[in-house]
Amino acid sequence: MRLAIFIPSFGDGGVESMLVNLAGGLAALGVAVDFLTRHRSAPYLDELDPRVRLIDGVRDGIGDVQPFLCRYLREARPDFVLRGKDESALAVLLARRLARGRTGLVMQPGTNFSARLAELRPHARWRMRLKVRFVHRAAIAVVGNSEGVVEDIAKVAELRPERVHLIRNPTITPRLLTQAAESLDHPWFAAGAPPVILGVGRLGKVKGFDVLLQAFAQVRQARPCRLMILGEGRLRAALAKQARELGVEADFALPGFDPNPYRYLARAALFVLSSRREGAPNALIEALALGTPVVAADCASGPAEILCGGAVAPLVPVDDAPALARAMVATLDRPGDALGRKAAVAEYSVEECAARYLALFQSLAAEARA
């Protein structure tokens, strides 16, 4: 069996990291995996399993990518193409028709489309809904990474239940645990220093870091502590300005993107997910896997499912800074059971997820032969 993982627009987000993990997990099970992306210097690609064939030089846009895809599909003849993001799925469908191949498109939505649509103006909402429906209906299968994503994409794309499958993100890997144990030479994590509250993610509106800063300012009034957010994005300057206005700039840091955030996660006193929407938040899963205390906004979708409705760790309403601050103080005072947090995310291992994907591909191949 040959699988192509197609992600031309490659950034430093959770989708990219999870696809690298999945490629290695499937290669370990004997699947011939081709990883198609723009260039070899993208984040996480240095961690790609050596058994995976990396094919770079892919460009964005249907017109730019079409000749490449047609040639690839004719020569490699993969059984399936897994699309991590929906923007270029139309290019895959057109290339498949031009190449006259039978490659099956498997879509892998990783976000809540209803929440995304609600953020758009009417015309843009109509266009996005139309594209989402067309692409996902044309796919041979759709795989969501949480129950919320599965239910949502089935509703938005109007798919029959048997077309949509739930497979968790391959978040927990041996590499995660090894990297978490690596040394961290940062004065904030020295013995006796104030506890560090950590946020991780792209510095964009959807992550709700502005609300996290508001909550941190309230927590900082009650006790010594520091806030660090790992990631890059267009809101860096706005967050720095907000910290100055709140009077917490001395205890706030934006170190940027770090390829090994796990050594920070393992040493943080608290991880906070302040997102306004998610699919299955990888940073939350990683923090739990390392036993780190967490607090999460109850956004659509993922946190409530992962945290068992708040039984594992506190859930607070989205965009509610006072409630977030109270939960942060309470968790800093009473961190809870690290073993229970680790047990809550046991099914997110790369081995478990890769085995489920392989079973799905085998089932789809058998149906195609019948």
MIRO-980673 format. One record per residue: x, y, z of N, C-alpha, C in turn; residue in one letter. Coordinates in steps of 0.1 Angstrom, whole numbers, plus 5000, padded with zeros to 4 digits. Each point is the difference from the previous one (the first is absolute). Layout:
  neast  nnorth   nup  caeast  canorth  caup  ceast  cnorth   cup  residu
      X       Y     Z       X        Y     Z      X       Y     Z       A
...
END
This chain:
  neast  nnorth   nup  caeast  canorth  caup  ceast  cnorth   cup  residu
   5008    4988  5000    4992     5012  5000   5009    5012  5000       M
   4996    5010  4992    5007     5013  4999   4991    5011  5004       R
   5004    5009  5009    4993     5011  5004   5008    5013  4997       L
   4993    5010  4995    5006     5013  4999   4993    5010  5010       A
   5009    5006  5008    4995     5011  5009   5004    5013  4993       I
   4989    5007  4997    5002     5012  4991   4997    5013  5009       F
   5011    5008  5002    4998     5012  5008   5010    5010  4994       I
   4996    5007  4989    5010     5010  4994   5002    5012  5009       P
   4990    5005  5007    5002     5011  5009   5004    4996  5014       S
   5013    5000  5003    5004     4994  5012   5005    5010  5010       F
   4994    5001  5012    5004     5009  5010   5005    4993  5012       G
   4998    5007  5012    5005     4995  5012   4989    4996  5010       D
   4988    4996  4994    4989     4997  5008   4998    4985  5004       G
   4989    4997  5007    4998     4987  5004   4997    4990  4989       G
   4993    5005  4989    4997     4991  4989   5013    4994  4994       V
   5010    5009  4998    5013     4996  4994   5007    4990  5009       E
   5000    5002  5012    5007     4991  5010   4993    4987  5000       S
   4987    4999  5000    4993     4988  5001   5001    4992  4987       M
   5001    5006  4988    5002     4993  4988   5014    4994  4999       L
   5010    5006  5006    5013     4995  5000   5000    4987  5009       V
   4993    5001  5012    4999     4989  5009   4993    4988  4993       N
   4989    5003  4993    4992     4990  4994   5008    4993  4988       L
   5007    5008  4993    5008     4994  4989   5010    4990  5006       A
   5007    5003  5011    5009     4990  5006   4993    4988  5005       G
   4988    5002  5006    4993     4989  5006   4995    4990  4989       G
   4996    5005  4989    4995     4992  4989   5012    4993  4993       L
   5011    5007  4999    5012     4994  4994   5005    4988  5008       A
   4998    5001  5013    5004     4990  5009   4992    4987  4999       A
   4987    5002  4994    4991     4989  4998   5001    4995  4986       L
   5010    5005  4992    5002     4994  4987   4994    5008  4988       G
   4993    5011  5003    4994     5008  4990   5011    5008  4993       V
   5000    5001  4986    5009     5008  4993   4994    5014  5000       A
   5007    5009  5007    4994     5014  5002   5009    5010  4993       V
   4993    5008  4991    5006     5012  4994   4995    5012  5007       D
   5009    5009  5003    4996     5013  5007   5003    5011  4991       F
   4989    5006  4994    5001     5010  4990   4998    5014  5006       L
   5011    5008  4999    4999     5014  5006   5009    5010  4992       T
   5000    5012  5005    5006     5011  4992   5016    4999  5000       R
   5005    4999  5012    5015     5000  5001   5005    4993  5013       H
   5012    4995  4999    5005     4991  5011   5004    5007  5013       R
   5001    5013  4999    5004     5007  5012   4988    5004  5009       S
   4988    4995  4997    4988     5004  5008   5001    4993  5014       A
   4993    5006  5010    5001     4995  5014   4995    4985  5000       P
   5007    4993  5009    4996     4986  5003   5005    4990  4990       Y
   5004    5004  4987    5004     4990  4990   5013    4993  5003       L
   5008    5006  5009    5012     4994  5004   4997    4988  5009       D
   4988    4999  5005    4996     4989  5008   4993    4989  4993       E
   4999    5001  4986    4993     4991  4992   5007    4986  5000       L
   4993    4990  5002    5005     4986  5000   5008    4998  4987       D
   5012    4994  5000    5008     4998  4988   4994    4991  4990       P
   4990    4992  5004    4993     4991  4991   4990    5007  4992       R
   4997    5013  5003    4990     5008  4993   5008    5007  4989       V
   4994    5000  4987    5006     5007  4989   4995    5014  5000       R
   5009    5010  5002    4997     5014  5000   5001    5005  4986       L
   4989    5006  4995    5000     5006  4986   4997    5015  5002       I
   5010    5008  4997    4997     5014  5002   4999    5007  4986       D
   4998    5013  5001    4998     5008  4987   4986    5003  4996       G
   4991    4995  5009    4985     5003  4997   4997    5014  5003       V
   4992    5006  4991    4996     5014  5002   4985    5001  5003       R
   4996    5011  5006    4986     5002  5003   4992    5004  4988       D
   4987    4998  5001    4991     5005  4989   4998    4989  4990       G
   4988    4999  4995    4996     4990  4990   5009    5001  4988       I
   5001    5012  4994    5008     5001  4988   5015    4996  5001       G
   5006    5004  5012    5014     4997  5002   5002    4985  5003       D
   4991    4994  5007    5003     4987  5005   4995    4989  4990       V
   4992    5004  4991    4993     4990  4991   5010    4991  4992       Q
   5009    5006  4993    5010     4991  4992   5007    4991  5009       P
   5005    5005  5012    5007     4991  5009   4991    4988  5005       F
   4988    5003  5004    4991     4990  5005   4997    4989  4989       L
   4997    5005  4988    4997     4991  4989   5011    4990  4998       C
   5013    5006  4999    5011     4991  4998   5002    4991  5011       R
   4999    5005  5012    5002     4991  5012   4989    4988  5000       Y
   4988    5003  4998    4989     4990  5000   5002    4990  4989       L
   5005    5004  4988    5002     4990  4989   5012    4991  5004       R
   5011    5006  5006    5012     4992  5002   4999    4992  5013       E
   4996    5005  5011    5000     4993  5013   4987    4992  5002       A
   4989    5004  4994    4987     4993  5001   4997    4996  5014       R
   4999    5010  5009    4997     4996  5014   4986    4995  5002       P
   4998    4992  5009    4986     4995  5003   4991    5011  5006       D
   5006    5009  5008    4993     5011  5007   5008    5012  5001       F
   4994    5012  4999    5006     5012  5004   4993    5005  5012       V
   5008    5003  5010    4994     5006  5013   5003    5015  5000       L
   4989    5007  5001    5001     5015  4999   4998    5005  5014       R
   5011    5007  5005    4999     5005  5014   4992    5013  5001       G
   5000    5008  4989    4992     5012  5001   4992    5001  4987       K
   4989    5007  5000    4990     4999  4989   5003    5009  4988       D
   5010    5009  5002    5002     5010  4990   5004    4995  4986       E
   5008    4989  5000    5005     4995  4987   4993    4986  4996       S
   4990    4997  5007    4993     4987  4997   4994    5001  4986       A
   4995    5011  4996    4995     5002  4986   5011    4997  4990       L
   5012    5003  5002    5011     4997  4991   5002    4985  4999       A
   4999    4993  5011    5001     4986  5000   4989    4993  4992       V
   4988    5005  5001    4989     4994  4993   5002    5003  4985       L
   5004    5012  4996    5002     5003  4986   5011    4992  4994       L
   5011    4999  5008    5012     4992  4995   4996    4985  4998       A
   4992    4995  5009    4996     4986  4999   4992    4998  4987       R
   4992    5009  4997    4992     4999  4987   5009    5001  4988       R
   5009    5010  5000    5009     5001  4989   5010    4988  4998       L
   5004    4995  5012    5009     4988  4999   4993    4987  4998       A
   4986    5001  5000    4992     4988  4998   5003    4989  5009       R
   5002    5004  5013    5004     4990  5010   4988    4997  5009       G
   5003    4990  5009    4989     4996  5009   5004    5003  5015       R
   5010    5008  5001    5004     5004  5014   4989    5006  5008       T
   4998    4994  5012    4989     5005  5008   5005    5012  5009       G
   4991    5010  5001    5003     5012  5008   4994    4998  5014       L
   5009    5000  5010    4995     4999  5014   5002    5014  5006       V
   4989    5006  5004    5001     5013  5007   5002    4999  5015       M
   5007    5009  5006    5003     5000  5014   4998    5013  5006       Q
   4987    5004  5002    4997     5013  5006   5005    5000  5014       P
   5006    5011  5004    5005     5001  5014   4995    5011  5008       G
   4989    5006  4995    4994     5011  5007   4985    5000  5000       T
   4993    5008  5008    4986     5001  5000   4995    5010  4989       N
   4995    4995  4989    4996     5009  4989   4988    5009  5004       F
   4991    4996  5008    4989     5009  5004   5005    5012  5007       S
   5010    4998  5009    5006     5012  5006   5008    5009  4991       A
   5007    4994  4990    5007     5008  4990   4990    5008  4991       R
   4989    4993  4996    4990     5007  4992   4993    5011  5007       L
   4998    4999  5013    4994     5010  5008   5008    5013  5000       A
   5013    4999  4998    5009     5012  5000   5000    5008  4987       E
   4994    4994  4990    5001     5006  4986   4988    5009  4997       L
   5002    5008  4990    4988     5008  4995   4992    4991  4991       R
   4987    5004  4998    4991     4991  4993   5005    4994  4986       P
   5006    5008  4992    5004     4995  4987   5012    4991  5001       H
   5010    5003  5009    5011     4992  5002   4996    4987  5007       A
   4990    5001  5009    4994     4988  5006   4994    4990  4990       R
   4993    5006  4990    4993     4992  4990   5011    4993  4991       W
   5010    5007  4997    5011     4994  4991   5007    4989  5007       R
   5003    5002  5013    5008     4990  5008   4991    4988  5002       M
   4987    5002  5003    4991     4988  5002   4999    4992  4987       R
   5000    5007  4989    4999     4993  4987   5012    4992  4997       L
   5012    5006  5003    5013     4993  4997   5001    4988  5010       K
   4996    5002  5013    5001     4989  5009   4991    4988  4996       V
   4988    5003  4996    4991     4989  4996   5005    4993  4988       R
   5005    5008  4990    5004     4993  4988   5012    4991  5002       F
   5010    5005  5007    5013     4993  5002   4997    4987  5009       V
   4993    5002  5011    4998     4988  5009   4990    4990  4994       H
   4991    5004  4992    4991     4990  4993   5008    4992  4990       R
   5010    5007  4993    5007     4993  4990   5011    4990  5006       A
   5003    5001  5013    5009     4992  5006   4995    4986  5002       A
   5009    4990  5000    4996     4986  5002   4997    4998  5015       I
   5006    5008  5008    4998     4999  5015   5004    5013  5006       A
   4994    5003  5011    5003     5012  5008   5004    4996  5014       V
   5011    5004  5005    5005     4996  5014   5001    5013  5009       V
   4992    5000  5010    5001     5010  5010   5008    4996  5012       G
   5006    5010  5007    5009     4996  5011   4993    5002  5014       N
   4987    5003  5000    4993     5000  5013   4985    4998  4996       S
   4992    4996  5010    4986     4998  4998   4993    5013  4995       E
   5005    5011  5006    4994     5013  4996   5002    5003  4985       G
   5013    4997  4995    5003     5003  4986   4992    4990  4991       V
   4999    4987  5004    4993     4991  4992   4985    5004  4999       V
   4994    5003  5011    4986     5005  4999   4998    5012  4992       E
   5009    5010  5002    4999     5012  4993   5002    4999  4985       D
   5010    4993  4995    5002     4999  4986   4989    4992  4993       I
   4995    4990  5007    4989     4993  4995   4987    5009  4998       A
   4999    5009  5009    4988     5010  4999   5003    5010  4989       K
   5012    5006  5000    5003     5011  4991   5000    4995  4985       V
   5007    4988  4998    5001     4995  4986   4988    4991  4997       A
   4991    4997  5009    4989     4992  4998   5004    4986  4995       E
   5008    4994  5008    5006     4986  4997   4992    4990  5008       L
   4999    4988  4994    4994     4989  5007   5010    4995  5011       R
   4995    4995  5011    5008     4997  5011   5011    4990  4997       P
   4997    4990  4991    5010     4990  4997   5012    5006  4992       E
   4999    5012  4994    5011     5006  4993   5010    5007  5009       R
   4997    5002  5013    5008     5008  5009   5005    4991  5011       V
   5013    5001  5003    5007     4991  5009   5007    5008  5011       H
   5001    4994  5012    5007     5007  5011   5013    4993  5002       L
   5011    5007  4998    5013     4995  5004   5008    5011  5007       I
   5005    4998  5012    5006     5010  5007   5013    5005  4994       R
   5005    5011  5004    5013     5005  4995   5011    4992  5006       N
   5010    4997  4991    5012     4992  5005   5010    5010  5007       P
   4996    5004  5012    5007     5010  5007   5011    4995  5009       T
   4998    4989  5006    5010     4995  5010   5010    4990  4993       I
   5012    5004  5000    5010     4992  4994   5012    4998  5009       T
   5008    4990  4998    5012     4999  5008   5009    5012  4999       P
   5000    5007  4989    5008     5012  4998   4995    5011  5010       R
   4987    5002  5002    4995     5010  5009   5006    4998  5014       L
   5000    4988  5005    5005     4997  5013   5015    5002  5001       L
   5007    4997  4989    5014     5002  5000   5004    5015  5000       T
   4993    5007  4992    5002     5015  4999   4996    5007  5013       Q
   4990    4995  5006    4995     5006  5013   5011    4999  5010       A
   5009    4990  4999    5010     4998  5010   5013    5008  4997       A
   5001    5006  4989    5011     5008  4996   5002    5012  5010       E
   5012    5004  5001    5003     5011  5009   4994    5013  4995       S
   4997    5009  5009    4994     5013  4997   5007    5011  5008       L
   5008    5008  4993    5008     5010  5007   4993    5013  4999       D
   4991    5002  5008    4992     5013  5001   4998    5004  5014       H
   5003    5012  5004    5000     5004  5014   4986    4999  5006       P
   4990    5001  4992    4986     4999  5006   4997    4986  5006       W
   5008    4990  4995    4997     4987  5005   5010    4995  5010       F
   5008    5009  5005    5010     4997  5010   4993    4996  5014       A
   5007    4993  5008    4994     4996  5013   4997    5013  5008       A
   4989    5000  5006    4996     5011  5008   4994    5012  4993       G
   4999    4999  4987    4994     5011  4992   4985    4999  5001       A
   4993    5012  4997    4985     4999  5001   4995    4990  4989       P
   4988    4995  5003    4994     4990  4991   4998    5006  4986       P
   5002    4992  4990    4998     5005  4986   4987    4994  4994       V
   4991    5009  4996    4988     4996  4992   5003    5000  4986       I
   4996    4990  4992    5005     4998  4986   4988    5000  4991       L
   5001    5007  4989    4991     4999  4989   5008    4996  4987       G
   4994    4992  4991    5007     4996  4988   4991    5001  4988       V
   5005    5006  4989    4992     5001  4988   5003    5012  4992       G
   4995    5000  4988    5002     5012  4991   4993    5012  5006       R
   5007    5012  4999    4995     5012  5006   4989    5006  4991       L
   4989    4994  5000    4988     5005  4993   4988    5001  5009       G
   4990    5006  4994    4988     5003  5008   4993    4988  5006       K
   5000    4989  4992    4993     4988  5004   5006    4994  5013       V
   5012    5002  5003    5006     4994  5012   4997    5007  5013       K
   4994    5012  4999    4995     5006  5012   5011    5005  5010       G
   5012    5002  4995    5010     5004  5009   4998    5014  5006       F
   4992    5008  4994    4996     5013  5006   4992    4998  5013       D
   4992    4990  5000    4992     4996  5012   5009    4994  5010       V
   5010    4992  4996    5009     4994  5009   5008    5011  5007       L
   5004    5010  4993    5008     5011  5006   4991    5007  5010       L
   4988    5003  4997    4991     5006  5010   4999    4992  5012       Q
   4998    4987  4999    4999     4991  5011   5013    5000  5008       A
   5011    4999  4993    5013     5000  5007   5002    5012  5008       F
   4996    5012  4995    5001     5012  5008   4993    5000  5013       A
   4988    4993  5000    4993     4998  5012   5007    4990  5010       Q
   5005    4990  4994    5007     4990  5008   5013    5006  5006       V
   5006    5008  4992    5013     5007  5005   4997    5009  5011       R
   4989    5006  5002    4996     5008  5011   4999    4992  5013       Q
   4997    4987  4998    4997     4991  5012   5013    4993  5005       A
   5009    4998  4990    5012     4991  5004   5011    5003  4990       R
   5013    4997  5003    5011     5001  4991   4999    4989  4989       P
   5001    5003  4988    5000     4990  4989   5004    5007  4987       C
   5002    4992  4990    5005     5006  4987   4992    4993  4989       R
   4998    5007  4989    4993     4994  4988   5009    5000  4988       L
   5001    4989  4994    5008     4998  4988   4991    4994  4989       M
   5001    5005  4988    4992     4995  4989   5010    4997  4989       I
   5001    4987  4996    5009     4995  4989   4992    5000  4987       L
   5006    5007  4990    4993     5001  4987   5003    5013  4993       G
   4997    5000  4987    5002     5012  4992   4986    5004  4994       E
   4999    5012  4995    4988     5004  4993   4998    5015  5000       G
   4990    5004  4993    4998     5015  4997   4996    5008  5012       R
   4996    4993  5011    4996     5008  5012   5011    5002  5010       L
   5012    4997  4997    5011     5001  5009   5001    5015  5006       R
   5000    5010  4991    5001     5013  5005   4988    5004  5008       A
   4988    4996  4996    4988     5003  5008   5000    4994  5014       A
   5005    4988  5001    5001     4993  5013   5010    5007  5009       L
   5011    5004  4994    5011     5007  5008   4994    5014  5005       A
   4993    5007  4991    4994     5012  5004   4990    4998  5012       K
   4991    4989  4998    4990     4998  5011   5007    4997  5013       Q
   5011    4992  5000    5007     4997  5012   5005    5013  5007       A
   5005    5009  4992    5005     5013  5005   4988    5008  5007       R
   4989    5000  4993    4988     5007  5005   4995    4994  5013       E
   5001    4987  5001    4996     4993  5012   5010    5001  5011       L
   5012    5004  4997    5010     5002  5010   5007    4986  5004       G
   5000    4991  4991    5006     4986  5003   5011    4997  4990       V
   5005    5010  4993    5010     4997  4990   5013    4994  5006       E
   5003    5003  5012    5012     4994  5006   4999    4985  5003       A
   4988    4996  5001    4997     4985  5002   4994    4993  4989       D
   5001    5006  4988    4994     4994  4987   5011    4999  4990       F
   5000    4988  4993    5011     4997  4990   4993    4994  4987       A
   5006    5004  4989    4996     4994  4987   5013    4996  4993       L
   5005    4988  5004    5012     4995  4994   5000    4997  4985       P
   4988    4999  4994    4998     4996  4987   4998    4985  4998       G
   5001    4995  4988    4998     4986  4997   5012    4992  5005       F
   4998    4989  5006    5010     4991  5005   4997    4986  4995       D
   5009    4993  4993    4997     4987  4995   4999    4989  5011       P
   5004    5004  5012    4998     4991  5011   4993    5007  5011       N
   4987    5001  4999    4993     5007  5011   4997    4991  5012       P
   5004    4987  4998    4996     4990  5010   5009    5001  5013       Y
   5012    5005  4999    5008     5002  5011   4995    5012  5009       R
   4993    5009  4993    4993     5011  5008   4987    4994  5006       Y
   4993    4993  4992    4987     4994  5006   5003    4991  5012       L
   5010    4992  4999    5003     4991  5011   5004    5008  5013       A
   5005    5012  4999    5005     5007  5012   4990    5011  5004       R
   4990    5003  4992    4990     5011  5003   4992    4996  5013       A
   4996    5010  5008    4991     4997  5011   4986    4998  4995       A
   4997    5006  4988    4986     4999  4995   5000    5003  4985       L
   4993    4992  4993    4997     5003  4985   4986    5005  4999       F
   4998    5011  4992    4987     5005  4998   4996    5000  4985       V
   4989    4994  4997    4994     5001  4986   4989    5010  5001       L
   5002    5012  4993    4990     5011  5000   4993    5001  4987       S
   5000    4990  4992    4995     5001  4986   4985    5003  4999       S
   4997    5007  4989    4986     5003  4997   4994    4989  4992       R
   5008    4992  4993    4995     4988  4993   5012    4991  4998       R
   4998    4987  4999    5010     4990  4997   4994    4988  4993       E
   5009    4991  4996    4995     4987  4995   5002    4990  5011       G
   5013    4996  5001    5005     4992  5012   5013    5006  5004       A
   5000    5008  5010    5012     5008  5003   5012    4992  5004       P
   5010    5000  4992    5012     4991  5002   5008    5005  5012       N
   5001    5013  5002    5008     5004  5011   4994    4996  5014       A
   4987    5000  5000    4993     4995  5012   5003    4986  5003       L
   4999    4992  4989    5003     4985  5001   5014    4998  5004       I
   5009    5007  4995    5014     4999  5003   5003    5004  5015       E
   4994    5010  5004    5002     5004  5014   4995    4989  5010       A
   4988    4995  4997    4994     4989  5008   5009    4988  5000       L
   5006    4996  4988    5008     4989  4998   5013    5001  5009       A
   5004    5012  5002    5012     5003  5009   4996    5002  5014       L
   4987    4999  5003    4996     5001  5014   4999    5014  5005       G
   5001    5010  4991    4999     5014  5004   4986    5004  5004       T
   4998    5008  5011    4986     5005  5003   4995    5009  4988       P
   4987    4999  4998    4995     5008  4989   4987    5007  5004       V
   4996    5010  4993    4987     5007  5000   4997    5003  4985       V
   4987    4998  4996    4997     5002  4986   4986    5007  4999       A
   5000    5008  4989    4987     5006  4996   4991    4989  4994       A
   4988    5001  5003    4990     4989  4995   4996    5004  4986       D
   5009    5001  4990    4997     5004  4987   4996    4988  4991       C
   4994    5003  4989    4997     4989  4991   5011    4999  4990       A
   5006    4988  4999    4996     4988  5008   5013    4993  5005       S
   4998    4991  5009    5012     4992  5005   5003    5001  5014       G
   5001    5012  5007    5004     5000  5014   4991    4993  5009       P
   4987    5001  4999    4990     4993  5008   5001    4985  4999       A
   5002    4996  4987    5002     4986  4997   5012    4994  5007       E
   5011    5007  4998    5013     4996  5005   5000    5000  5016       I
   4994    5010  5005    5000     5001  5015   4988    4994  5007       L
   4993    4992  4992    4988     4993  5006   4990    5009  5007       C
   4997    5011  4993    4990     5010  5005   5005    5007  5012       G
   5013    5001  5003    5006     5007  5011   5004    4991  5012       G
   4998    4987  4998    5004     4990  5010   5015    4999  5002       A
   5007    5002  4988    5015     4998  5000   5006    5013  5005       V
   4995    5012  4995    5006     5013  5003   4989    5010  4997       A
   5001    5012  5006    4990     5010  4999   4997    5005  4985       P
   4987    5002  4997    4996     5006  4988   4993    5013  5004       L
   5002    5011  4992    4994     5013  5003   4994    5005  4987       V
   4990    5009  5001    4994     5006  4987   5010    5007  4992       P
   4998    5000  4987    5008     5007  4990   4999    5015  5003       V
   5011    5007  4999    5001     5014  5001   4996    5006  5014       D
   5001    4991  5010    4996     5005  5014   5013    5001  5008       D
   5007    5011  4999    5013     5002  5007   4999    4998  5015       A
   4989    5005  5007    5000     4998  5015   4998    4985  5003       P
   4992    4993  4993    4998     4986  5003   5013    4992  4997       A
   5007    5004  4989    5013     4994  4997   5010    5003  5011       L
   5001    5012  5005    5009     5004  5011   4997    4991  5013       A
   4987    4999  5003    4997     4992  5012   5004    4986  4999       R
   4998    4994  4988    5004     4986  4998   5016    4999  5000       A
   5007    5009  4995    5014     5000  5000   5005    5001  5014       M
   4995    5008  5009    5004     5001  5014   4997    4987  5007       V
   4988    4995  4998    4996     4988  5007   5010    4988  4996       A
   5003    4999  4987    5009     4989  4995   5014    5002  5005       T
   5005    5012  5000    5014     5003  5006   5000    4996  5015       L
   4989    5002  5007    5000     4996  5014   4998    4985  5002       D
   4992    4994  4991    4998     4985  5001   5001    4994  4986       R
   5012    4996  4997    5003     4995  4986   4993    4987  4996       P
   4997    4992  5010    4992     4988  4997   5010    4988  4997       G
   4994    4990  4993    5007     4987  4998   5006    4999  4986       D
   5014    5000  5000    5007     4999  4987   4997    4987  4993       A
   4999    4989  5007    4997     4987  4994   4986    4999  4994       L
   4991    5007  5006    4986     5001  4994   5000    5008  4987       G
   5008    5010  4999    5001     5008  4988   5007    4992  4989       R
   5010    4992  5003    5006     4992  4990   4991    4989  4995       K
   4992    4994  5009    4991     4990  4996   4989    5005  4991       A
   4996    5013  5001    4989     5005  4992   5003    5001  4985       A
   5013    5000  4997    5004     5001  4985   5007    4988  4995       V
   4998    4989  5006    5008     4988  4996   4997    4996  4986       A
   4987    5002  4995    4997     4996  4986   5005    5009  4989       E
   5008    5010  5004    5005     5010  4990   5015    4996  4996       Y
   5004    4987  5002    5013     4996  4997   5001    4998  4985       S
   5012    5002  4994    5002     4999  4986   4998    4985  4995       V
   5003    4991  5008    4998     4986  4997   4985    4997  4998       E
   4992    5004  5010    4986     4998  4999   4993    5006  4988       E
   5004    5013  4998    4994     5007  4989   5004    4995  4986       C
   5013    4996  4999    5004     4995  4987   4993    4987  4997       A
   4999    4991  5010    4993     4987  4998   4985    5003  4995       A
   4994    5010  5006    4986     5002  4996   4999    5006  4986       R
   5010    5008  4996    5000     5005  4986   5002    4989  4991       Y
   5010    4991  5003    5002     4989  4991   4988    4991  4998       L
   4993    4997  5011    4988     4992  4999   4990    5007  4991       A
   4998    5013  5001    4991     5007  4992   5004    4999  4985       L
   5013    5002  4997    5005     4999  4986   4997    4986  4995       F
   5003    4990  5008    4998     4987  4995   4985    4997  4997       Q
   4992    5005  5009    4985     4999  4997   4996    5007  4988       S
   5005    5012  4998    4996     5007  4987   5005    4994  4988       L
   5012    4994  5001    5006     4993  4988   4992    4987  4997       A
   4995    4993  5010    4992     4988  4998   4987    5004  4994       A
   4994    5011  5004    4987     5005  4994   5002    5003  4986       E
   5011    5006  4996    5003     5004  4986   5002    4988  4991       A
   5005    4989  5006    5002     4988  4992   4988    4992  4998       R
   4990    5002  5009    4988     4992  5000   4991    5004  4988       A
END
